[in-house]
Every structure is written in C-alpha cells, then in structure tokens.
Amino acid sequence: MATDRRMARVAESIRREVSQMLLNGIKDDRVGTGMVSVTDVDVSGDLQHAKIFVSIYGDETAKAETMAGLKSATGYVRSELGQRIRLRRTPEVIFIEDRSLERGDQVLNLINRLSQERKDEEI
C-alpha cells in the first residue's frame, strides 16, 4: 500500500513538473504547434519508467509535429526531472498521445445527434 502511495506521489510530481516544462521549459518550436496538456502519468512499480500521457489540441499535422517535438525533448525532460524531483534514479520518460478526450467528444456528439434525430421524428 505504501508503494502505491509513493508511485502516485511520484506520478503527480512528474505531471506537475512536466506541465511546467511545457509552459516555459521546452524550447522546441514543434511543441508549441498544438496546445498540449498532461492528462496522466503512469509510473512503473520500480519507478524506472514513466509514461506521460498528453492531450494535444489541433489538427493531425500539429499533433504529429508536437509529438515529434516531445519525443526529441525526452532527454531534456528526464534531466530536468532528475534535478527537480529527488529520486534515487530518474525514470525513463516516454510521451504517449492521449486521445480519450477526443473520443469522449465524439461519443457526446453522437449521443446529441441521436437525441436530435429522435426529437425530429416525434414532430
């Protein structure tokens, strides 16, 4: 149970620090192409790996450029995390695009459309 709390604490620290880096730390112009936010961080049980889930607002080109910029910035992000968060070993970082908000939006649009179609049929 204590390790679960520690993993959650480390994940939250990583989320907070990477969010700060996205605002004013990562100099790669590609990262600014789409609006980026950290949606979740998944840290392995041994704290050796951190999956950072990001939501990117923009078209497919902007999303691809932003992901390329984030992937090229992983070394910088990892070294910054090493300085900002005191851990025995800084975890390897991998960025993963989180499309759950997009999927949720599509589902809501579909529900709204079905609801409107039913109302139109009643009239």
KOLTORTOR-903641 format. One record per atom (N, C-alpha, C, O): residue in one letter; x, y, z. Coordinates in steps of 0.1 Angstrom, whole numbers, plus 5000, padded with zeros to 4 digits. Atoms other than C-alpha are relative to their C-alpha. Example, Ala and Ser with C-alpha at 12.3 -4.5 7.8 and 13.67 -1.06 7.14 Angstrom:
BEGIN
A500949885000;A512349555078;A500950125000;A501950125007;S499149895000;S513749895071;S499250115008;S499750225009;
This chain:
BEGIN
M500849885000;M500050005000;M500950135000;M500550224993;A499149884999;A502850245008;A500750024987;A500950144983;T499449995013;T504450174974;T499050074990;T499450144981;D501049945008;D501150264957;D499950155002;D499850234993;R500149864996;R501050594976;R501350074994;R501250194989;R498749945004;R504750664967;R499950014984;R500350124979;M500149995014;M504050584930;M499150114996;M499450194986;A501049905003;A501050814930;A500650145002;A500450234995;R499349874996;R503151094947;R501050034989;R501150154985;V499049985011;V505951054921;V499350034987;V499850134980;A500849975013;A503451044892;A499550145000;A499650214990;E500549874999;E501851364905;E501150114999;E500950214993;S498849915001;S505251534909;S500450014986;S500750124981;I499550005014;I506251434874;I498950084991;I499350164983;R501149935007;R502851564860;R500150155002;R500150224992;R499949864997;R503251894877;R501350064994;R501250174988;E498749955006;E506951944866;E500050004985;E500450104979;V500050015015;V506351834830;V499050114995;V499350174985;S500949895004;S503352074828;S500750135001;S500550224992;Q499249884999;Q505652354840;Q501050014988;Q501150124982;M499050005011;M508252254814;M499350034986;M499850104978;L500849975013;L505552264786;L499750154999;L499650204988;L500349865000;L504752614796;L501250094997;L501150184989;N498849915002;N508252764797;N501349935000;N502350005003;G498750064999;G510952504796;G500549944987;G501749954983;I499650075012;I510952314763;I500050104989;I499150174986;K499749895010;K512452534736;K499649954986;K499650044977;D500350055013;D511452314706;D498750064995;D497750055001;D501249935006;D509052514684;D498949914997;D497749944997;R501050105004;R507252194674;R499049985011;R497949955009;V500850034989;V505952154709;V498950115002;V497950095007;G501049895000;G504152494706;G499050004989;G498150084989;T500850005011;T502452394674;T498549975004;T497650044999;G501350034995;G499452244692;G499950035015;G501050025022;M500149984985;M498152324727;M500149865006;M499449775003;V499750124994;V499552054749;V499750005015;V500050105022;S500250014985;S498451934784;S500349865004;S499949774997;V499750144995;V499551644805;V498749955007;V498250025016;T501350054995;T496451434812;T500349895011;T499449885020;D499850104990;D498051154832;D501549965000;D502249984990;V498750064999;V501350994843;V499949865006;V499349855017;D500050144995;D501850624848;D501449965003;D502349954994;V498650044996;V504950524868;V500049855003;V499149805010;S499950144997;S506150164869;S500349985015;S500750075022;G499850044986;G506349984902;G501450035006;G501550065017;D498649984995;D510150014904;D500450144997;D501650174999;L499749865003;L509950384894;L501150024989;L501850124989;Q499049995010;Q512250314864;Q499450064987;Q500250114979;H500649965012;H509750414837;H498850095003;H498050065012;A501149914998;A507250704834;A499450024986;A500050074977;K500849975012;K504550714807;K499350135002;K498550145012;I500749874999;I503451074802;I499050014989;I499350024977;F501149995010;F500051094785;F499750154998;F499550235008;V500349865004;V499451424767;V498950014991;V498749934982;S501149965009;S496451574751;S500450124991;S500950224997;I499649905009;I497151784720;I498850054993;I498149984986;Y501149935008;Y494652034706;Y500650054987;Y501550134987;G499549955013;G495052094669;G499749904989;G499149794992;D500350105011;D494851924635;D501149895001;D502049905009;E499150125000;E496651604627;E501550044998;E502449985004;T498649965002;T499751784614;T500650065012;T501750035016;A499549944987;A500051994646;A500349895010;A501349905018;K499850114990;K499651674667;K501349924997;K502049895006;A498850075004;A502351494647;A501250085003;A502250025008;E498849914997;E504751784650;E500350015014;E501450005019;T499949994985;T504051824687;T500649875006;T501549885014;M499550134995;M504651454693;M501549984997;M502349935005;A498650015005;A507951464673;A500850095009;A501950055013;G499349914991;G509051764694;G500149955014;G501249965020;L500050064986;L508151594727;L501049885000;L501749875010;K499050115001;K510051284716;K501450045000;K502349985006;S498649965001;S513151474708;S500450085013;S501650095016;A499749944987;A512851654742;A500149915012;A500249965023;T500050094988;T512751344763;T501350005008;T501249995020;G498749994993;G516451374772;G500050125010;G500450115021;Y500149874992;Y515951734784;Y499049985012;Y499350025023;V501050014989;V512751644803;V500549915011;V500349935023;R499450104990;R514451344820;R501050075009;R501050055021;S498949944992;S517451554831;S499450115009;S499850125021;E500749904992;E515151834843;E499349935012;E499349985023;L500750074989;L513051584863;L501049955011;L500849965023;G498950044991;G516351454878;G500450115010;G500750085021;Q499649894992;Q517151794891;Q498850055009;Q499150095020;R501149944993;R513651894902;R499449905010;R498849955021;I500650104990;I512451564919;I501249925005;I502049864997;R498950084994;R514751394943;R499649855001;R498849815009;L500250145000;L514751024934;L501349934999;L502349994994;R498750075001;R517450764936;R500449984986;R501650004982;R499750015014;R517150714899;R498950064992;R497750044995;T501049935008;T515350934874;T499449904990;T500149834983;P500650105009;P512850724854;P500250044985;P500350164982;E500149985015;E512950684816;E498750064997;E497750025003;V501349935004;V510350904800;V499649974986;V500449964977;I500650025013;I508050824772;I498750084999;I497950085008;F501249925002;F505351054758;F499049924991;F499449864981;I501150075008;I502050904746;I498950094998;I498450165008;E501149915003;E499351094729;E498749935006;E498449825003;D501350044994;D496051064749;D498950064992;D498750184991;R501249965008;R493051074726;R498749985007;R497649985000;S501350034993;S490450994753;S499150125000;S497950104999;L500949885000;L489151354754;L499450014986;L498250054985;E500550005014;E488751344716;E498949894998;E497949924992;R501050105001;R486951014718;R498750035008;R497650005003;G501149954991;G484751144746;G499150104993;G497950104993;D500749895007;D483851444725;D499249944988;D498149984986;Q500750075011;Q482951214695;Q498849935005;Q497749934999;V501150074995;V480751004717;V498850105004;V497750075001;L501049904996;L478951314731;L499350064988;L498150074988;N500649955012;N478451444696;N499049904994;N497949944989;L500950105005;L476951114685;L498749995008;L497649985003;I501250004991;I474551104715;I499150124997;I497950104996;N500849885003;N473451464708;N499349994987;N498250034985;R500650015013;R472851384672;R498849905000;R497849924994;L501050104999;L470851074680;L498850065008;L497650045004;S501149934992;S468851274706;S499250094991;S498050104992;Q500649905009;Q468151544680;Q499149934989;Q498049974986;E500850075010;E467051284654;E498749945006;E497749944999;R501250054994;R464551134679;R499050115002;R497850095000;K500949894999;K463151474686;K499450044987;K498250074986;D500549965013;D462851544649;D498949904996;D498049934989;E501050115003;E460951204645;E498750025007;E497649995001;E501249984992;E458451294672;E499250124994;E497950124996;I500749885005;I457551624654;I499149964988;I498550054983;
